[in-house]
Amino acid sequence: MQDMIKRIVEADNEARALEEANKQAAEKQKQRIEEEARAIYQKHMDDAQAEIARNDAYLDKRFSRKLTTVSAKQESALIKLRSDYEQNRDRWVDEIVSRVVG
């Protein structure tokens, strides 16, 4: 009987040790999975940040080209308006005065 109780206690101790080992293995596996998930997340975030930086650079260049084009058009329009003003100001003044006076 003593031998039977001893074997039951030993089996119980072995089962508890095995259960503890399984818990530790499961915890290590969980930590490894969490680390891999963080690494994958960080890689995707780094890739996204790099893509954003590339897009920002592209958009900055595109905006700069458009700004240059618009500025050139505005400068051209300003030159034409000044030229029209210089050529026609006396005639315009005379025309305004004649319409007002009568």
Secondary structure, 3 states (H helix, E strand, C coil): CHHHHHHHHHHHHHHHHHHHHHHHHHHHHHHHHHHHHHHHHHHHHHHHHHHHHHHHHHHHHHHHHHHHHHHHHHHHHHHHHHHHHHHHHHHHHHHHHHHHHC
